[in-house]
Amino acid sequence: MRRIGMLINMKGSARKTKATTQKFIEILDIIDDVVLFTSNNACSVIKVQALNFALLSEAEQNSRVLAYSSLLNSLSFSIQIFIRSKKIDISSYVNLLEQEMEKTQNQLLKNQIKLYKNFIQSLVKTNVVLDKEFYIIVPYTKLEGGIGATDKKNFLLSAKSKLSTKLESLQAMLRRMNLTARTLNEKELVKLFHEIYNEDAGKTSDVSRSFEYQSPTTVALENKEAK
């Protein structure tokens, strides 16, 4: 009896921890390309491919700045710009260089690859190699849905409709800036939030495997609770 009581208490504690964590992240669900929040708001996320502004000519730089200014002035809704920096593991790249160095029969080329590999390794030792990802968050508020969009089904339909119009408008503006952009789908959104909430956990579990039979919110919380 005492052991059964202990198991019940452990399960109750786990449920309480999960509820607390779920309340902390405020994500209710992720359906298609829409993130639903507990505050009855929602959003969609666009990932924008970066470009190296410093490598552009002066005329191209001025053109991009004017296009960006035009984009901001043309917006009829609010957006958020999220820049995420990720540490890059280049060990596989170094291994590839070693393989190429062993395969080549040209001694001069082999020496050049070795010098380059040594340069990369010394660079990593003294500097943290970062990759930057750029996202635009397009929000939807419960006020946009009106009185009729109170239950989850109608709220989702209203959010998808309004967000779709906003996304199309923003995508067209980004194309005029010659920027490659796309709206993240359900699986990509789950992966993004999973990585954001588990960045300090190192390598995380395979989200795609769990994704098939668990809700996105549960998937995003699993490793957080396991710490």
Buried (B, 14 or more C-beta within 10 A) or exposed (E): EEEEEEEEEEEEEEEEEBEEBBEEBEBBBBBEBBBBBEEBBBBBBBBBEEBEEEEEEEEEEEBBEEBBEEBEEEEEBEBEEEEBEEEEEBEEBBEEBEEBBEEBEEEEEBEEBEEEBEEBEEEBEEEEEEEEBBBBBBBBBBEBBEEEBEEEEEBBEBBBEBBBEBBEBBBEBBEEBEBEBBBBEBBBBBBBBBBEBBEEEEEBBEBEEBBEEBBBBBBBBBBBEEE
